[in-house]
Structure formats: structure tokens, C-alpha cells
């Protein structure tokens, strides 16, 4: 159950658990960090307030 339209920032605990394989792909080799949530991702579309690292 992939959540492509949702940013990583909005994942809740159950979504993190259920999509952990996808999560690892998203956070591998991070290029962006979310200024609001302190999460990191490879693609800026995965974050709500992305800023390049
Ligand atoms: Zn965010």
C-alpha cells in the first residue's frame, strides 16, 4: 500500500510500519531535509517543507 501522493511527513506510525521497505528507499541517500518535521528524503516531493542539504 504505497502512499505516493502523501509526503513522508504525514505518515503515521502504522504507515511507517506497513511501508517500511518503501520508507527505506525514500530516506536512502537523502538530498533534502524537511524544515518543519526534521525528516530527510531523496526527493523533495516526499517532504512538506523541503530544503536541499
Ligand atoms: Zn515536513
PDB file of the backbone (N, CA, C, O) and the ligand in Angstrom, with CONECT records:
HET     ZN  A 101       1
ATOM      1  N   UNK A   1       0.850  -1.202   0.000  1.00  0.00           N
ATOM      2  CA  UNK A   1       0.000   0.000   0.000  1.00  0.00           C
ATOM      3  C   UNK A   1       0.882   1.246   0.000  1.00  0.00           C
ATOM      4  O   UNK A   1       1.119   1.843   1.050  1.00  0.00           O
ATOM      5  N   UNK A   2       1.353   1.626  -1.147  1.00  0.00           N
ATOM      6  CA  UNK A   2       2.233   2.784  -1.263  1.00  0.00           C
ATOM      7  C   UNK A   2       1.423   4.069  -1.210  1.00  0.00           C
ATOM      8  O   UNK A   2       0.305   4.141  -1.721  1.00  0.00           O
ATOM      9  N   UNK A   3       2.005   5.076  -0.583  1.00  0.00           N
ATOM     10  CA  UNK A   3       1.343   6.365  -0.459  1.00  0.00           C
ATOM     11  C   UNK A   3       2.119   7.418  -1.252  1.00  0.00           C
ATOM     12  O   UNK A   3       2.807   8.264  -0.681  1.00  0.00           O
ATOM     13  N   UNK A   4       1.994   7.347  -2.570  1.00  0.00           N
ATOM     14  CA  UNK A   4       2.810   8.218  -3.417  1.00  0.00           C
ATOM     15  C   UNK A   4       2.394   9.681  -3.336  1.00  0.00           C
ATOM     16  O   UNK A   4       3.225  10.577  -3.478  1.00  0.00           O
ATOM     17  N   UNK A   5       1.099   9.922  -3.106  1.00  0.00           N
ATOM     18  CA  UNK A   5       0.617  11.299  -3.108  1.00  0.00           C
ATOM     19  C   UNK A   5       0.852  11.992  -1.778  1.00  0.00           C
ATOM     20  O   UNK A   5       0.687  13.207  -1.667  1.00  0.00           O
ATOM     21  N   UNK A   6       1.234  11.228  -0.777  1.00  0.00           N
ATOM     22  CA  UNK A   6       1.381  11.766   0.578  1.00  0.00           C
ATOM     23  C   UNK A   6       2.860  12.045   0.850  1.00  0.00           C
ATOM     24  O   UNK A   6       3.724  11.276   0.429  1.00  0.00           O
ATOM     25  N   UNK A   7       3.148  13.126   1.541  1.00  0.00           N
ATOM     26  CA  UNK A   7       4.537  13.349   1.920  1.00  0.00           C
ATOM     27  C   UNK A   7       4.904  12.431   3.081  1.00  0.00           C
ATOM     28  O   UNK A   7       4.054  11.992   3.856  1.00  0.00           O
ATOM     29  N   UNK A   8       6.181  12.167   3.168  1.00  0.00           N
ATOM     30  CA  UNK A   8       6.688  11.341   4.262  1.00  0.00           C
ATOM     31  C   UNK A   8       6.331  11.957   5.612  1.00  0.00           C
ATOM     32  O   UNK A   8       6.126  11.244   6.593  1.00  0.00           O
ATOM     33  N   UNK A   9       6.259  13.267   5.653  1.00  0.00           N
ATOM     34  CA  UNK A   9       5.953  13.985   6.896  1.00  0.00           C
ATOM     35  C   UNK A   9       4.602  13.584   7.473  1.00  0.00           C
ATOM     36  O   UNK A   9       4.403  13.637   8.687  1.00  0.00           O
ATOM     37  N   UNK A  10       3.669  13.181   6.605  1.00  0.00           N
ATOM     38  CA  UNK A  10       2.314  12.910   7.071  1.00  0.00           C
ATOM     39  C   UNK A  10       2.078  11.446   7.387  1.00  0.00           C
ATOM     40  O   UNK A  10       0.979  11.066   7.789  1.00  0.00           O
ATOM     41  N   UNK A  11       3.097  10.624   7.211  1.00  0.00           N
ATOM     42  CA  UNK A  11       2.933   9.214   7.552  1.00  0.00           C
ATOM     43  C   UNK A  11       2.739   9.086   9.063  1.00  0.00           C
ATOM     44  O   UNK A  11       3.442   9.724   9.846  1.00  0.00           O
ATOM     45  N   UNK A  12       1.779   8.255   9.456  1.00  0.00           N
ATOM     46  CA  UNK A  12       1.654   7.985  10.889  1.00  0.00           C
ATOM     47  C   UNK A  12       2.415   6.698  11.236  1.00  0.00           C
ATOM     48  O   UNK A  12       3.027   6.064  10.376  1.00  0.00           O
ATOM     49  N   UNK A  13       2.357   6.338  12.505  1.00  0.00           N
ATOM     50  CA  UNK A  13       3.169   5.203  12.964  1.00  0.00           C
ATOM     51  C   UNK A  13       2.835   3.909  12.217  1.00  0.00           C
ATOM     52  O   UNK A  13       3.726   3.128  11.883  1.00  0.00           O
ATOM     53  N   UNK A  14       1.540   3.693  11.960  1.00  0.00           N
ATOM     54  CA  UNK A  14       1.137   2.468  11.272  1.00  0.00           C
ATOM     55  C   UNK A  14       1.617   2.466   9.822  1.00  0.00           C
ATOM     56  O   UNK A  14       2.041   1.431   9.307  1.00  0.00           O
ATOM     57  N   UNK A  15       1.551   3.619   9.166  1.00  0.00           N
ATOM     58  CA  UNK A  15       2.024   3.698   7.783  1.00  0.00           C
ATOM     59  C   UNK A  15       3.526   3.459   7.698  1.00  0.00           C
ATOM     60  O   UNK A  15       4.011   2.816   6.767  1.00  0.00           O
ATOM     61  N   UNK A  16       4.243   3.973   8.662  1.00  0.00           N
ATOM     62  CA  UNK A  16       5.690   3.732   8.703  1.00  0.00           C
ATOM     63  C   UNK A  16       5.961   2.242   8.841  1.00  0.00           C
ATOM     64  O   UNK A  16       6.836   1.699   8.167  1.00  0.00           O
ATOM     65  N   UNK A  17       5.222   1.592   9.703  1.00  0.00           N
ATOM     66  CA  UNK A  17       5.397   0.158   9.925  1.00  0.00           C
ATOM     67  C   UNK A  17       5.000  -0.634   8.675  1.00  0.00           C
ATOM     68  O   UNK A  17       5.707  -1.557   8.269  1.00  0.00           O
ATOM     69  N   UNK A  18       3.866  -0.268   8.067  1.00  0.00           N
ATOM     70  CA  UNK A  18       3.351  -1.025   6.919  1.00  0.00           C
ATOM     71  C   UNK A  18       4.153  -0.789   5.638  1.00  0.00           C
ATOM     72  O   UNK A  18       4.181  -1.647   4.755  1.00  0.00           O
ATOM     73  N   UNK A  19       4.799   0.364   5.537  1.00  0.00           N
ATOM     74  CA  UNK A  19       5.525   0.713   4.307  1.00  0.00           C
ATOM     75  C   UNK A  19       7.016   0.879   4.568  1.00  0.00           C
ATOM     76  O   UNK A  19       7.678   1.703   3.939  1.00  0.00           O
ATOM     77  N   UNK A  20       7.534   0.092   5.497  1.00  0.00           N
ATOM     78  CA  UNK A  20       8.906   0.330   5.935  1.00  0.00           C
ATOM     79  C   UNK A  20       9.927   0.127   4.816  1.00  0.00           C
ATOM     80  O   UNK A  20      10.953   0.805   4.766  1.00  0.00           O
ATOM     81  N   UNK A  21       9.628  -0.824   3.914  1.00  0.00           N
ATOM     82  CA  UNK A  21      10.536  -1.057   2.789  1.00  0.00           C
ATOM     83  C   UNK A  21      10.626   0.179   1.890  1.00  0.00           C
ATOM     84  O   UNK A  21      11.709   0.579   1.464  1.00  0.00           O
ATOM     85  N   UNK A  22       9.468   0.769   1.614  1.00  0.00           N
ATOM     86  CA  UNK A  22       9.425   1.971   0.787  1.00  0.00           C
ATOM     87  C   UNK A  22      10.087   3.139   1.510  1.00  0.00           C
ATOM     88  O   UNK A  22      10.794   3.938   0.897  1.00  0.00           O
ATOM     89  N   UNK A  23       9.852   3.231   2.819  1.00  0.00           N
ATOM     90  CA  UNK A  23      10.461   4.291   3.616  1.00  0.00           C
ATOM     91  C   UNK A  23      11.982   4.268   3.492  1.00  0.00           C
ATOM     92  O   UNK A  23      12.623   5.312   3.367  1.00  0.00           O
ATOM     93  N   UNK A  24      12.542   3.078   3.528  1.00  0.00           N
ATOM     94  CA  UNK A  24      13.999   2.958   3.441  1.00  0.00           C
ATOM     95  C   UNK A  24      14.516   3.466   2.099  1.00  0.00           C
ATOM     96  O   UNK A  24      15.594   4.055   2.019  1.00  0.00           O
ATOM     97  N   UNK A  25      13.722   3.229   1.030  1.00  0.00           N
ATOM     98  CA  UNK A  25      14.107   3.750  -0.293  1.00  0.00           C
ATOM     99  C   UNK A  25      14.054   5.272  -0.301  1.00  0.00           C
ATOM    100  O   UNK A  25      14.924   5.928  -0.875  1.00  0.00           O
ATOM    101  N   UNK A  26      13.024   5.833   0.344  1.00  0.00           N
ATOM    102  CA  UNK A  26      12.833   7.286   0.341  1.00  0.00           C
ATOM    103  C   UNK A  26      13.958   7.991   1.097  1.00  0.00           C
ATOM    104  O   UNK A  26      14.437   9.038   0.662  1.00  0.00           O
ATOM    105  N   UNK A  27      14.376   7.425   2.216  1.00  0.00           N
ATOM    106  CA  UNK A  27      15.370   8.115   3.047  1.00  0.00           C
ATOM    107  C   UNK A  27      16.814   7.732   2.697  1.00  0.00           C
ATOM    108  O   UNK A  27      17.756   8.344   3.201  1.00  0.00           O
ATOM    109  N   UNK A  28      16.987   6.726   1.839  1.00  0.00           N
ATOM    110  CA  UNK A  28      18.342   6.368   1.429  1.00  0.00           C
ATOM    111  C   UNK A  28      18.933   7.501   0.593  1.00  0.00           C
ATOM    112  O   UNK A  28      18.239   8.086  -0.239  1.00  0.00           O
ATOM    113  N   UNK A  29      20.184   7.806   0.805  1.00  0.00           N
ATOM    114  CA  UNK A  29      20.868   8.894   0.102  1.00  0.00           C
ATOM    115  C   UNK A  29      20.031  10.184   0.144  1.00  0.00           C
ATOM    116  O   UNK A  29      19.621  10.680  -0.906  1.00  0.00           O
ATOM    117  N   UNK A  30      19.780  10.716   1.303  1.00  0.00           N
ATOM    118  CA  UNK A  30      18.929  11.911   1.401  1.00  0.00           C
ATOM    119  C   UNK A  30      19.557  13.138   0.749  1.00  0.00           C
ATOM    120  O   UNK A  30      20.751  13.389   0.919  1.00  0.00           O
ATOM    121  N   UNK A  31      18.775  13.892   0.015  1.00  0.00           N
ATOM    122  CA  UNK A  31      19.215  15.134  -0.627  1.00  0.00           C
ATOM    123  C   UNK A  31      18.465  16.337  -0.055  1.00  0.00           C
ATOM    124  O   UNK A  31      18.900  17.479  -0.205  1.00  0.00           O
ATOM    125  N   UNK A  32      17.339  16.071   0.600  1.00  0.00           N
ATOM    126  CA  UNK A  32      16.511  17.153   1.130  1.00  0.00           C
ATOM    127  C   UNK A  32      16.159  16.866   2.575  1.00  0.00           C
ATOM    128  O   UNK A  32      16.036  15.710   2.982  1.00  0.00           O
ATOM    129  N   UNK A  33      16.000  17.925   3.342  1.00  0.00           N
ATOM    130  CA  UNK A  33      15.557  17.792   4.725  1.00  0.00           C
ATOM    131  C   UNK A  33      14.316  18.668   4.902  1.00  0.00           C
ATOM    132  O   UNK A  33      14.240  19.756   4.332  1.00  0.00           O
ATOM    133  N   UNK A  34      13.359  18.205   5.677  1.00  0.00           N
ATOM    134  CA  UNK A  34      12.162  18.996   5.926  1.00  0.00           C
ATOM    135  C   UNK A  34      12.427  19.967   7.073  1.00  0.00           C
ATOM    136  O   UNK A  34      12.821  19.573   8.170  1.00  0.00           O
ATOM    137  N   UNK A  35      12.198  21.250   6.786  1.00  0.00           N
ATOM    138  CA  UNK A  35      12.455  22.289   7.794  1.00  0.00           C
ATOM    139  C   UNK A  35      11.447  22.239   8.920  1.00  0.00           C
ATOM    140  O   UNK A  35      11.706  22.734  10.018  1.00  0.00           O
ATOM    141  N   UNK A  36      10.310  21.650   8.654  1.00  0.00           N
ATOM    142  CA  UNK A  36       9.243  21.634   9.646  1.00  0.00           C
ATOM    143  C   UNK A  36       9.290  20.368  10.499  1.00  0.00           C
ATOM    144  O   UNK A  36       9.063  20.421  11.708  1.00  0.00           O
ATOM    145  N   UNK A  37       9.582  19.238   9.872  1.00  0.00           N
ATOM    146  CA  UNK A  37       9.440  17.945  10.559  1.00  0.00           C
ATOM    147  C   UNK A  37      10.774  17.253  10.828  1.00  0.00           C
ATOM    148  O   UNK A  37      10.808  16.227  11.507  1.00  0.00           O
ATOM    149  N   UNK A  38      11.873  17.801  10.304  1.00  0.00           N
ATOM    150  CA  UNK A  38      13.210  17.235  10.512  1.00  0.00           C
ATOM    151  C   UNK A  38      13.343  15.847   9.906  1.00  0.00           C
ATOM    152  O   UNK A  38      14.157  15.047  10.366  1.00  0.00           O
ATOM    153  N   UNK A  39      12.551  15.552   8.873  1.00  0.00           N
ATOM    154  CA  UNK A  39      12.707  14.291   8.156  1.00  0.00           C
ATOM    155  C   UNK A  39      13.542  14.535   6.904  1.00  0.00           C
ATOM    156  O   UNK A  39      13.604  15.650   6.386  1.00  0.00           O
ATOM    157  N   UNK A  40      14.183  13.467   6.430  1.00  0.00           N
ATOM    158  CA  UNK A  40      15.029  13.586   5.251  1.00  0.00           C
ATOM    159  C   UNK A  40      14.523  12.653   4.163  1.00  0.00           C
ATOM    160  O   UNK A  40      13.929  11.612   4.445  1.00  0.00           O
ATOM    161  N   UNK A  41      14.769  13.048   2.895  1.00  0.00           N
ATOM    162  CA  UNK A  41      14.323  12.232   1.772  1.00  0.00           C
ATOM    163  C   UNK A  41      15.196  12.496   0.561  1.00  0.00           C
ATOM    164  O   UNK A  41      15.890  13.509   0.470  1.00  0.00           O
ATOM    165  N   UNK A  42      15.138  11.538  -0.376  1.00  0.00           N
ATOM    166  CA  UNK A  42      15.900  11.678  -1.606  1.00  0.00           C
ATOM    167  C   UNK A  42      15.235  12.670  -2.557  1.00  0.00           C
ATOM    168  O   UNK A  42      15.912  13.383  -3.297  1.00  0.00           O
ATOM    169  N   UNK A  43      13.893  12.709  -2.528  1.00  0.00           N
ATOM    170  CA  UNK A  43      13.136  13.591  -3.420  1.00  0.00           C
ATOM    171  C   UNK A  43      12.394  14.645  -2.617  1.00  0.00           C
ATOM    172  O   UNK A  43      11.848  14.349  -1.554  1.00  0.00           O
ATOM    173  N   UNK A  44      12.369  15.879  -3.123  1.00  0.00           N
ATOM    174  CA  UNK A  44      11.717  16.948  -2.372  1.00  0.00           C
ATOM    175  C   UNK A  44      10.211  16.755  -2.263  1.00  0.00           C
ATOM    176  O   UNK A  44       9.587  17.260  -1.330  1.00  0.00           O
ATOM    177  N   UNK A  45       9.619  16.022  -3.217  1.00  0.00           N
ATOM    178  CA  UNK A  45       8.167  15.824  -3.146  1.00  0.00           C
ATOM    179  C   UNK A  45       7.744  14.948  -1.975  1.00  0.00           C
ATOM    180  O   UNK A  45       6.555  14.858  -1.667  1.00  0.00           O
ATOM    181  N   UNK A  46       8.696  14.306  -1.324  1.00  0.00           N
ATOM    182  CA  UNK A  46       8.375  13.486  -0.161  1.00  0.00           C
ATOM    183  C   UNK A  46       8.291  14.298   1.128  1.00  0.00           C
ATOM    184  O   UNK A  46       7.940  13.758   2.177  1.00  0.00           O
ATOM    185  N   UNK A  47       8.613  15.602   1.058  1.00  0.00           N
ATOM    186  CA  UNK A  47       8.643  16.424   2.266  1.00  0.00           C
ATOM    187  C   UNK A  47       7.727  17.634   2.104  1.00  0.00           C
ATOM    188  O   UNK A  47       7.506  18.105   0.988  1.00  0.00           O
ATOM    189  N   UNK A  48       7.189  18.144   3.235  1.00  0.00           N
ATOM    190  CA  UNK A  48       6.257  19.271   3.147  1.00  0.00           C
ATOM    191  C   UNK A  48       6.991  20.606   3.053  1.00  0.00           C
ATOM    192  O   UNK A  48       6.509  21.529   2.395  1.00  0.00           O
ATOM    193  N   UNK A  49       8.154  20.721   3.702  1.00  0.00           N
ATOM    194  CA  UNK A  49       8.955  21.954   3.615  1.00  0.00           C
ATOM    195  C   UNK A  49      10.399  21.584   3.266  1.00  0.00           C
ATOM    196  O   UNK A  49      11.305  21.750   4.084  1.00  0.00           O
ATOM    197  N   UNK A  50      10.603  21.084   2.051  1.00  0.00           N
ATOM    198  CA  UNK A  50      11.943  20.572   1.709  1.00  0.00           C
ATOM    199  C   UNK A  50      12.971  21.685   1.557  1.00  0.00           C
ATOM    200  O   UNK A  50      12.677  22.765   1.043  1.00  0.00           O
ATOM    201  N   UNK A  51      14.169  21.394   2.012  1.00  0.00           N
ATOM    202  CA  UNK A  51      15.308  22.275   1.765  1.00  0.00           C
ATOM    203  C   UNK A  51      16.504  21.399   1.425  1.00  0.00           C
ATOM    204  O   UNK A  51      16.749  20.387   2.082  1.00  0.00           O
ATOM    205  N   UNK A  52      17.249  21.794   0.394  1.00  0.00           N
ATOM    206  CA  UNK A  52      18.384  20.998  -0.038  1.00  0.00           C
ATOM    207  C   UNK A  52      19.432  20.898   1.066  1.00  0.00           C
ATOM    208  O   UNK A  52      19.733  21.877   1.749  1.00  0.00           O
ATOM    209  N   UNK A  53      19.976  19.707   1.225  1.00  0.00           N
ATOM    210  CA  UNK A  53      21.008  19.513   2.246  1.00  0.00           C
ATOM    211  C   UNK A  53      22.345  20.014   1.717  1.00  0.00           C
ATOM    212  O   UNK A  53      23.352  19.944   2.420  1.00  0.00           O
TER     213      UNK A  53
HETATM  214 ZN    ZN A 101       7.612  18.041   6.725  1.00  0.00          ZN
END
